[in-house]
Amino acid sequence: MLTNLPVLKESKSLRYFSFFYLYVMQGIPSGFALTAVANYLAAKGLSSYSVGSFIAIVGLPWVLQFIWGPIIDRYQFSVIGHRKHWVVLTQVLAFVASLALMMVNDPVKQILLLSLLFFIHSNFASVQDASVDAMAISIVPEAERGRVNAFMRGGYLLGIAAGSAGLSTILNHYGFFYAAATQSALLLFFTIITYIIKLDSADNYLPIFRPIPSANDVHFNDNPKLKWLFIQLYKAVTVKNSMKTFLQIAVVYTCLSIFIRGFSFHLIHNLHWTNNAVSVLQGGWGTIATLMVTLLGGYMADKIGPEILQGKVMFVIALFLITFSLLGSFWYLKSVSITGLLLFNFADPMFSVAAMPVLMLLCRKRIEGSQFTAYMAMVNFCDVLGSYFSGWAMTFASASQIGLVCGLIILSVMIFFRNRQRNILSSEV
């Protein structure tokens, strides 16, 4: 029966489905740790600095993805599917690490153990993410990348919704043990699906440790050397145009992270919202609408070009942060704060749908997996840095002041690079 299933390389619909659920799988632990648990800790009286430090510890392994990219590319070939062995192995290890979370009885009193276990889980999850990204960029045709990225981001959003809103409800009503158990069951289910899906019809289900080249795969033994991969990776990411493009993307992700962490903490500590209410709004309400907008964004990225879409989304994000932050004195009105949270839910996915294909276009052949993973590691670093910086900034500034500064920074970066580009074009003429 399994032999009749379609394979990734030959089925567009299977590619959309696979990268959608793979990102659902990645989003669930992220929503659980970075939203549900973080908001729970804030509601239990932990300081903004402590909550920010917890988020930074959990997110730290994602920053180190650039190390895993070349290793994954160095040993990318397998009889169960190129890079698939990395995905399956790390999914199994992430499942085991999730089971270990059930040792925590009181997240507040056992904050060090909680941080350590989430840190361990993040290590395996980050390698899984790097493997999936490398597999996506090698399998997905360029003409589909906008839409596939939309499905990936949409899946991640749905996973975050399940992890933040769903697991937060279980955490607050039944306890941390049952929330961790539910997460583990979901991870096991998705791991089984991953094992069943084939990348190529010639792939096997049972792995062997010494790959045997097939007649149809002339590149089977063409694994690049690790030293060569790191050298080429350094050259690729330090090209002037690549650095300029990524800098704009990094600024947006950092500012988004700074704002949402500060705003969430403000709602819980200053406006006395329950942590579950904030988690549900961040990950639950508006998810379907956000998914639809994300998929539309993927279509637009393929239609008008990701670079054009990125510029438009950057401007809208800057305008939103500035306007909403100027309304900070009205945040005590739930209608205003809820509207802001729901609108913010559109910001990250729409920007990602535009930015990810842009980064893919920068990636060079033979190191595309490593290079894209390096970009993702730097994007994750932006999120970790933003979370840590937000916790520090909240000790002396209000969330509305922080949001206003973030919006002005994004707008300034846009104006700077646009004027710079105009000057270059005019000098060439």
Secondary structure, DSSP 8 states (H G I E B T S, - for coil): -GGGS-BGGG-HHHHHHHHHHHHHHHHHHHIIIIIIIHHHHHHTT--HHHHHHHHHHHHHHHHTHHHHHHHHHHT---TT-TTHHHHHHHHHHHHHHHHHGGG-S-TTTTHHHHHHHHHHHHHHHHHHHHHHHHHHHHHS-GGGHHHHHHHHHHHHHHHHHIIIIIHHHHHHHH-HHHHHHHHHHHHHHHHHHHHH-BSSTT--SS--SS----TT-TTTT----HHHHHHHHHHHHTSHHHHHHHHHHHHHHHHHHHHHHHHHHIIIIIS---HHHHHHHHHTTTHHHHHHHHHHHHHHHHHH-HHHHHHHHHHHHHHHHHHHHHTGGGTTSHHHHHHHHHHHHHHHHHHHHHHHHHHHHH--TTSHHHHHHHHHHHHHHHHHHHHHHHHHHTTTS-HHHHHHHHHHHHHHHHHHHHHHHHHHHHHH-
